[in-house]
């Protein structure tokens, strides 16, 4: 229960929890994120915090160990994560525009009967947000075709079932409206969180765990739908959650934008015009709380991006192409700007920070071919909610 210390009068007070920062002075870390970290460390139940080079305001890019359960620390997108699949596509035959056109079918909602069948097959109640299952959502979520361009560690790549030149499918999504509905029921819980013995804690964690499973299933269904559209087979490489709460010893470990690292492989996402990576956690740093960075992390907030991207139509239209010759499917022009590559940190810099901190080694480097976000404009998307 916190770290006790004596003040000048000899009274016992609670010292701030230790914050372990796994980034150097060269990392792009906004001051607001540091302020938020320090506030979290002041909470009486918080024991320790691990912060990673993708840290940005939220805070996102953190793992927090606490004596209590804090729904607000992970928010509404419970179970959000990234899943990578190996496809049967050939890299030298890829035609980005053709792939982009085919992936537009991902915008359609899953047939309710099909969604119910998926939920039942996964052992989940078949009435859990059945109209949302198999959909990507907004924000920074995506379904991306990538090529495994380099494998610095060929042996580890082989163990992971991938090799240089493989075409991969990279899906980033979460629990959609299901997670939002769960969080709404606990929105009144403040920063003090819920005690372990509280009846509401058990109820929350039960629904939380369902949402984590739902989110994983959601990513798998998205991949199946994408594979059908691309006319290829897919095989799971790694499924990694980065928004969840788990028991950790006799405490509760909260990960918000921090990938589980007590596994063999972890994906690290770049922007839609940057490299992404497959990482092997080293497990060498207990103070990292079995966690890793989950991506590049935002450099600028969404609102400010509208002033950072020139308003000329030609400039904004160019955001649908990448420097790799790839395509971006995002008919929501506002989202296209808010999620522009310039909004994110350099993913290679984040990788370097993780390697220098001895948290991970690079197994593979991926380059984007097609990024699918939405085939509907903003007004149409709002009308469909």
N, C-alpha and C positions, 0 to 999 in steps of 0.2 A: 504494500500500500504506500506508494510514493517513496521519497527519500527524505528522511527526517534530518533536521539540523537545528541548532540552537541559535536564537537571535541574541542580541546584546543583553537583553534582560534575562536570558536563560530559559525563555519559553521555547517549546518545540514548534517548529514550523515545517512546512513541506517544501523541500528544494525542488526546483524545476527538474523534470526528467531529462536524462542525457539525450542529446541529439547527435547521431552519428551521420556525418555528411560525407557521402562517397563521390565527391567532386572537388576539383581544385579551383584555384582563383581564375582560371581561364574559362570556366563554365559560365554560360549565360543564365544567371539566376536573378529574377526580379525581386526587388526589395519587399514587395507585398507578400511574396511567398515565404520569405524569411520571417517576416512579422507573424504570419500565420503559424509557422512552425513553433516559434517561441510562445505563442498563446496556447497551442496544444500542449506544450511541455509544462505549462503552468497548471494544467488540470490535475486535480489531486489523484485521480485513479490511474493516470498515464504513467507507465514505468520507463519506457524508452521509445525512441523514434529513430528510424533509418530513413534518410532522404537521398535521392538519386539524381543524377545529372539531368534527367528530364523534368525535374521539379518546376512547377509553375503554379500560379495562384489557384487556390481551391481549398487547401493545397492538394495538388495531384503530383504523384511521383513519390509517395511516402508509404511506409509501413509503420504502424503504431501499435505497440503492445500496451494493453490496459487491463485493469482488474474488472472493468465493466464493459458492457456492450453499448456502442455509440452508433446508432443508425445513420446519423448525419455524417459520420466520417467516411462512409462509402456512398451515401446518397441514393438516388432512385434507380440507377442502372446497375442493379445487383447482378453479379455474375458476368458482367461485361468482360470480354476477352478476345483473344485472337486464335484462330485455328488455321493451320497450314496443311494443304493436301498436295500430293504429287499427282500430276495428271499424265495421261497417255499421249498428250500433244507433243509434236516435234518442234523444237525451237526454230529451226530453219524454215519451217512452213508457216509460221505465224504471220497473219495479216491483221495488224492492229484495228483498222477500221471495221473489218468484217467481224472481228471478235466483239468490238464495241457494239455493233448493231445487234448481234445475237444476245448480248447480255442485257439488253433493254427489257427483256421479258421478266427480269428480276423485280421490276417495278410492280408487277401484278401481285395481288394477294393470293396466298395459298387457298385452294378450295377447302371450305370448312370440314367436309367429310375426310379429305386427305389429311388435314391438320389434326383432326381427332385421332385418326389411325396412327399418325406419327407419335402423338402424345401417349397413346395406349401402349405402343410398342416399346416406348422408353420407360414404361412403368409410372407415368405421370397421369394425374386426373385429366380426362379428355375435355374438360371445360375451362382450362387455364389459358385465357387470352388466345383462343383458337384462331381468331381472324388475324392475329399479329404474327403467329409462328411462321417462320420462313421468310421474314422481311428484315431488311437491313436497318432502317431508321435513318435519322438525320445526323447532324453534327459531324464528328470525325469518323463515323462508321463507313465501311466500304467493303466491296468485294473486288479483289485485284488479281489479274493475271500477271505473274512475274516469271522471270528466268533466273535460275540459279547460275549466276555468271562466274563465280569463283568459289572454290572450296579450300580454304587455307589449311584445313585439317581433313585430308581425304579419308583417313581411317574413321574419324568420328562421323563424317558425313555418311560413309557407308553403313555405319552402325545405325544411323538415323533413317536409312533407307533412301537416301538421295545421292545424286552425283552431279557434277558440273554439266550444265546444259539442260538439266531437267526443267520442265515447265511446271510451275507451282501455282496453286490457287490459294490466295491469302484472304481470309474473311475476318473482319473486325465488326462485332456487333454484341448486343447484350440482351437483357430481359424485356426490353420494349415496354409496352403498357402494363405488363404483369408486374415488373419491378416497381414501376411508378405507383401502381395501386397499393402495393405493400408499403412503400415508403410513406404514402399519404396517411396511412393509419397510424404512423409513428412520428409524424411531422412535429407533433407538440413536444416530443422528448427533446430536452435541451442538451447543452454541452455536458451536463453531468452524466448523461447516459442512463443505462438500466443496470441494476445490480444483478449478479449471477443468479441469485435465488428468487428474483422477481418473476411472477407468473408471465408477465408480458415478455420477458426475455426468452423464455421457452417458446412462446407463441411466435415471436418475431423470428427466432432462429429456424423454426420449422418452415416458415414461409420463405425465409432467406435461402435455405438449402434447396427448396423447390425451385426458386428463381435461378439459382446457379445451374441446376440441371437443365432447366428450361432454356437458359441462354446458350448452353453448350449444344443442346439439340437444335436450337435455332440456327446456329452457325453451320451445323452439319446439313440441315435442310437447305439452307442457302447454297451450300456447295453442291448438293445433289441437283438442285435446280439449275445452277450455273453449268454443271457438267452436262446435263441434258441439252442445254442451249448450245454449248460448245461442241457437243457430240464427241465426248471423251469419257474415259473412266477416271475415277479419283480414288486415291488411297491416303488414309490419314497419316500425317507425319507427326504433328503435335497439336494438342488442344491446351491452351493456356489461359487461365482466368487472371484478371488483375483488379477486380472490384469485388471483394468478398471478405467475410469474417470467418476465422477458424479458431478452434481451441489451440492454444500454444502453451504447453505446460499447464499451469493452473490459471493462466490468463487468457485473454482474447486478442488475437492478432488481426488488426484491420489493415487491409491493403487497398489503397486508393490510387489507381494508376501505377501499381507496383506488381510485377508478375511473380507468381509463385516460382521460387528457385529451388525447391526441394524435389526437383524433377531432373530428367536427363537433358532436356532441350527446352529453350525459351526463345520465342520470336521477338525481335525488336523492330518495330515499324518506323520507317522513315516517312517523309511526306510523299505525295503522289509523284514528285519529280526528284526523288532521292533514293538512295540505296536502303534496303532493309536487310536484316541479318538474322541468322540462326545462331544462338549462343549456347555454349555448354557452361552451366554454372560450376564454379570451383568448389563452393561450399566451405571456403577457407575462412570466412569472416562471420562468426556467430552474431556479431553486432549488426549485421545486415538483415537479421530477422528472416532468414530464408527467402529473401526477396531480391528482385532486380528491377532495373528500369524497364518500362514496357514499350517505349518508343522515343522519338526525338523530343517530344514535349513542345508545348507552345512557346513561341518567342514573343508574340503579340496577341492581345485578346481579340475576339471576333469583331467587336464594335470598332476598334481602331483600324482594322484592315481596310475599311471602306475609304479611309483617308490616305492609306499607304499605297493603294493600287490606283494608278492613273485612270481617270474616268473615260478616256477615249475608248470607243467601241472596239477598235482594233486591238488595244492592249488587253481588254477584258476577254475578247474572243480568243486571244492567244492562250488564255489559261486552260483551254480545252486540249492543248497539245503539250507535250513534254520535251525536254532536251534529249530524251532517249528515243524520240520518234514515236512515242506512245500517244494514247488517246485517253481523254477524261470524259465520262458521261455524267454530266451534272447540269440538268436543265434549269435548276433553281439558281438564278444569276447571283442572288445574295449569298447563297451557300458557296458558290463557286469562288467568290472573292474571299469570304471569311475563312475558307479552308485552302487558300492559295499556298503554294510552297513557301512563300516568304513569311508565312505566319509561324513557321516551325523552325526549331533549332536544327543545326547540322547533325544528321544522324551519325555520321562518321566521327564527329567530335564526341558525341555521347558514348559511342563504342570505345573510343580511346580512353575516356575517363573510367569506364567500367573495367577495362583491361588493366589500366594503371593501378586501380584500386584492388586488383587481384580478385575481382568478383566473377569474371567470366573470360572464356576464350571464344574466338570466332570460329564457327564451324562452316558457315556458308554466307555468301553475300548475294543478294537478289536485286535485280533491276526491274522496274515496272514496265509493263507493256500496255495494259489497259486498266484503268480504275473506274469502277462503276459506283456512283453515289445515288443518283436519282434521275429518272427519265421524265419527271414532272416538274413544272414550274412551281414557284412558291405558292401562288394562289390556289393552284390545283391540289397541291399537297395539303394545304390547310383545309380545303374542302373535303378531303378524303379522311381526315382524322376522326 
